[in-house]
């Protein structure tokens, strides 16, 4: 049928013939040819001064622009048609124009304005007893309320429309009403009800031979099964939809069917296949000038690139989507594109930037009255605040999302919000409360029959039980999640579920099992091109290998993870891997495996230099120098620490610069190059004062004091030690103050400055007693006794020797107790 070409009108002066021909082309989605016929009709009508023909021609052109999502142009033609229909008193035509205007304003997200037009359309239809126009108006009202998230109200209008259609025997309108009911039930997560509507549509469409409606019903069935997580079944319906669309030559529906296939392939983790579908949709949409389809195809491509960790490509697609949405005035598309940009920033760890995009999305949703969109934006903002560690703020947003979902009856949104609240409380270590929310989320997932949502709810519960260290329970939940995702063919989800099992086994110290599971996850993730999961699997493998003392393999795994995270720009994961490498290095140093630690940091440096990560290089140089230092190779430590200092100054990184100066001072001190050591420590003091780093000042003043003492610069040493004591007191560090007072007393004692020594030992003793530091109190008593003895104050000295002995006896310090006893005997006290 679609291969037959419509015959050109034999009477070129009859505008009606051109209108009829245009309608045939429009029904076949051949919009360019349809528009050409309507324009010819308009030319004829204007030539013969037929206002009726002019109005009908304008109406046809408006409908074509509407089909092509060029709503601004459509509005212009609907308004011109409306003016003429009112002028000639054609009430039926007026109602049609009003309905068209309502549809256009819906596409702009101006739903209240759309409702006003549909209400006018409905009033005329009822006034003129035109039941067909009444049904059309009810369809428009139902659509507008659906966009507003007022699903129950939308259902009421759809049911009224369905009653009229059946009363009139209008099977086409009956199909439209059932199709809209399907959309509403899908939005309410009542997927089985939605399926019933679509199946009824399919029967009717086949009965009356309405191939286009049959195709739409198959597409709706695909969407419902997709929402249920039954992606393979969804694909089967989408392929049938595609076959019919091609057979009857409906270009837009053919393109959209291909796009829907892309969505299901993406959900299955078959991203390359999904990209091929979206690229076909994009090319077709551009060819037929379907701007709405073009925008959605770009959005689908963005999602795929995001799942493949190709975030820059994803962002480019979302930015194009946003530009088209703004260009065609489609506020819904604009909001969705902003959500995509927010999601990319979220996955890059740029949470504040993500929040800015979500706030713009929320503002549009509120402006157009899209309650479901508001809930989604609030939920995304909550997720970002979880990642920022602002859990109370996250809870506020998730609670707002939950409230909206319950108000509009959105079970899917409610399930998502409950899961998000569970994640918040899990982050706050309120794990039992988290489990309560996850159980509610799981119950809803099972109620609506969504196997994929059920799987992720089980996984969230597993994480909470892991936090409670109930690992067998957690493993059971993750295994249930894994079984569902394998049943659904969700390869990406499967890889993540296996990673969770690997973490549980790691926590149970089953390191070999953990390593085996990480390798399974890695194999799946590499097969589907999921770079994020590949990187995580390498990182977690590195942890297991480190525990198994297979440190060379661990280093290689961490470096692979680092390179992948660096390539995708995920700073939070980069920091995580750096921390793991640092801990591995520290464990090597703690085990005095210095050559292995040095090898680790050299390999890390090589990777960082390949990536030109200057900051990472600086910190790796610190660790390499530290390894040489701890091995006693102080001269070898100097070179990496000198390079670290150069990088720090190049990056203007004062924290790195401060540590490099500290290390260099210590390096030169250990090789007895006192003047160089002093120079680096003094430079560090100046920097610490500039950046107001009191801890660095305290530490460095102590080092300067010890070197000055070594160089017999006693007056200068006293100044350094005294300044250090002042800083410690400013920091409110009572333990540090006690230690500094004791050190100053010892310093003056070494110089035989006995009275000054007593002035420091006395407050050191008082603080030790306040802090209940018995060991320090005993030492202070002993040093006071020694100093007072030198001053000839024997009775006071005897008191402190006795006090020291009693304390040493209390914690069995026999050597020091004996010393006190010897002193007391010498003084004739015993």
DAHUDA-V439200 format. One record per pair of residues at least 6 apart in sequence whose C-alpha atoms are under 7 Angstrom apart, sorted by the first residue. I is the first residue (numbers start at 1). GAP is how many residues later the second one is. If there is no record, write none. Layout:
# DAHUDA-V439200
I GAP
I GAP
This chain:
# DAHUDA-V439200
2 246
2 247
6 15
9 8
9 9
13 31
15 26
15 29
15 30
15 38
16 25
18 19
18 20
18 22
18 23
19 18
19 19
19 22
19 38
21 16
22 12
22 13
22 15
22 16
23 11
25 6
25 8
25 9
26 8
28 220
28 221
28 222
29 220
29 221
29 222
29 223
31 33
35 26
35 29
38 19
38 22
38 23
39 18
41 16
42 11
42 12
42 15
42 16
45 8
45 9
46 8
51 33
55 26
55 29
55 30
58 19
58 20
58 23
59 18
59 19
59 22
61 16
62 12
62 13
62 15
62 16
63 11
65 6
65 8
65 9
66 8
66 38
68 221
68 222
68 223
69 221
69 222
69 223
70 258
71 33
71 257
75 26
75 29
78 19
78 22
78 23
81 16
82 12
82 15
85 8
85 9
86 8
91 33
95 26
95 29
95 30
98 19
98 20
98 23
99 18
99 19
99 22
99 38
99 41
101 16
102 12
102 13
102 15
102 16
103 11
103 37
105 6
105 8
105 9
106 8
106 38
107 223
108 221
108 222
108 223
109 221
109 222
109 223
109 259
110 258
111 33
111 257
114 30
115 26
115 29
118 19
118 22
118 23
121 16
122 12
122 15
125 6
125 8
125 9
126 8
131 33
135 26
135 29
135 30
138 19
138 20
138 23
139 18
139 19
139 22
139 38
141 16
142 12
142 13
142 15
142 16
143 11
145 6
145 8
145 9
146 8
146 38
147 223
148 221
148 222
148 223
149 221
149 222
149 223
149 259
150 258
151 33
151 257
155 26
155 29
158 19
158 22
158 23
161 16
162 12
162 15
165 6
165 8
165 9
166 8
175 26
178 19
178 20
178 23
179 18
179 19
181 16
182 12
182 15
182 16
185 6
185 8
185 9
186 8
186 38
187 223
188 221
188 222
188 223
189 221
189 222
189 223
189 259
190 258
191 33
191 257
194 30
195 26
195 29
198 19
198 22
198 23
201 16
202 12
202 15
205 6
205 8
205 9
206 8
211 33
215 26
215 29
215 30
216 25
218 19
218 20
218 22
218 23
219 18
219 19
219 22
221 16
222 12
222 13
222 15
222 16
223 11
225 6
225 8
225 9
226 8
226 38
227 223
228 221
228 222
228 223
229 221
229 222
229 223
229 259
230 258
231 33
231 37
231 257
235 26
235 29
238 19
238 22
238 23
241 16
242 12
242 15
242 16
245 8
245 9
246 8
255 26
255 29
255 30
256 25
258 19
258 23
259 18
259 19
259 22
259 38
261 16
262 12
262 13
262 15
262 16
263 11
265 6
265 8
265 9
266 8
266 38
267 223
268 221
268 222
268 223
268 224
269 221
269 222
269 223
269 259
270 258
271 33
271 257
275 26
275 29
278 19
278 22
278 23
281 16
282 12
282 15
282 16
285 6
285 8
285 9
286 8
295 26
295 29
295 30
298 19
298 20
298 23
299 18
299 19
299 22
299 38
301 16
302 12
302 13
302 15
302 16
303 11
305 6
305 8
305 9
306 8
306 38
307 223
308 221
308 222
308 223
309 221
309 222
309 223
309 259
310 258
311 33
311 257
315 26
315 29
318 19
318 22
318 23
321 16
322 12
322 15
322 16
325 6
325 8
325 9
326 8
331 33
335 26
335 29
338 19
338 20
338 23
339 18
339 19
339 22
341 16
342 12
342 13
342 15
342 16
343 11
345 6
345 8
345 9
346 8
346 38
348 221
348 222
348 223
349 221
349 222
349 223
351 33
351 37
355 26
355 29
358 19
358 22
358 23
361 16
362 12
362 15
365 6
365 8
365 9
366 8
371 33
375 26
375 29
375 30
376 25
378 19
378 20
378 22
378 23
379 18
379 19
379 22
379 38
381 16
382 12
382 13
382 15
382 16
383 11
385 6
385 8
385 9
386 8
386 38
391 33
394 30
395 26
395 29
398 19
398 22
398 23
401 16
402 12
402 15
402 16
405 6
405 8
405 9
406 8
411 33
415 26
415 29
415 30
418 19
418 20
418 22
418 23
419 18
419 19
419 22
419 38
421 16
422 12
422 13
422 15
422 16
423 11
425 6
425 8
425 9
426 8
426 38
431 33
431 36
431 37
434 30
435 26
435 29
438 19
438 22
438 23
441 16
442 12
442 15
442 16
445 8
445 9
446 8
451 33
452 33
455 26
455 29
455 30
456 25
458 19
458 20
458 23
459 18
459 19
459 22
462 12
462 13
462 15
462 16
463 11
465 6
465 8
465 9
466 8
466 38
471 33
475 26
475 29
478 19
478 22
478 23
481 16
482 12
482 15
485 8
485 9
486 8
491 33
492 33
495 26
495 29
495 30
498 19
498 23
499 18
499 19
499 22
499 38
502 12
502 15
502 16
503 11
505 6
505 8
505 9
506 8
506 38
511 33
511 36
511 37
514 30
515 26
515 29
518 19
518 22
518 23
521 16
522 12
522 15
525 6
525 8
525 9
526 8
535 26
535 29
535 30
536 25
538 19
538 20
538 22
538 23
539 18
539 19
539 22
539 38
541 16
542 12
542 13
542 15
542 16
543 11
545 6
545 8
545 9
546 8
546 38
555 45
558 19
558 23
559 45
559 48
562 12
562 15
565 8
565 9
566 8
585 12
585 15
588 6
588 8
588 9
589 8
589 38
594 33
594 37
597 30
598 26
598 29
601 19
601 22
601 23
604 16
605 12
605 15
608 8
608 9
609 8
614 33
618 26
618 29
618 30
621 19
621 20
621 23
622 18
622 19
622 22
624 16
625 12
625 13
625 15
625 16
626 11
628 6
628 8
628 9
629 8
634 33
634 36
634 37
637 30
638 26
638 29
641 19
641 22
641 23
644 16
645 12
645 15
645 16
648 6
648 8
648 9
649 8
658 26
661 19
661 20
661 23
662 19
662 22
664 16
665 12
665 13
665 15
665 16
666 11
668 6
668 8
668 9
669 8
674 33
678 26
681 19
681 23
685 12
685 15
688 6
688 8
688 9
694 33
698 26
698 29
698 30
701 19
701 20
701 23
702 18
702 19
702 22
704 16
705 12
705 15
705 16
706 11
708 6
708 8
708 9
709 8
721 23
725 12
725 15
728 8
728 9
729 8
738 26
738 29
738 30
741 19
741 20
741 23
742 18
742 19
742 22
744 16
745 12
745 13
745 15
745 16
746 11
748 6
748 8
748 9
749 8
754 33
758 26
758 29
761 19
761 23
764 16
765 12
765 15
765 16
768 8
768 9
769 8
774 33
778 26
778 29
778 30
779 25
781 19
781 20
781 22
781 23
782 18
782 19
782 22
784 16
785 12
785 13
785 15
785 16
786 11
788 6
788 8
788 9
789 8
798 26
801 19
801 23
805 12
805 15
808 6
808 8
808 9
809 8
824 6
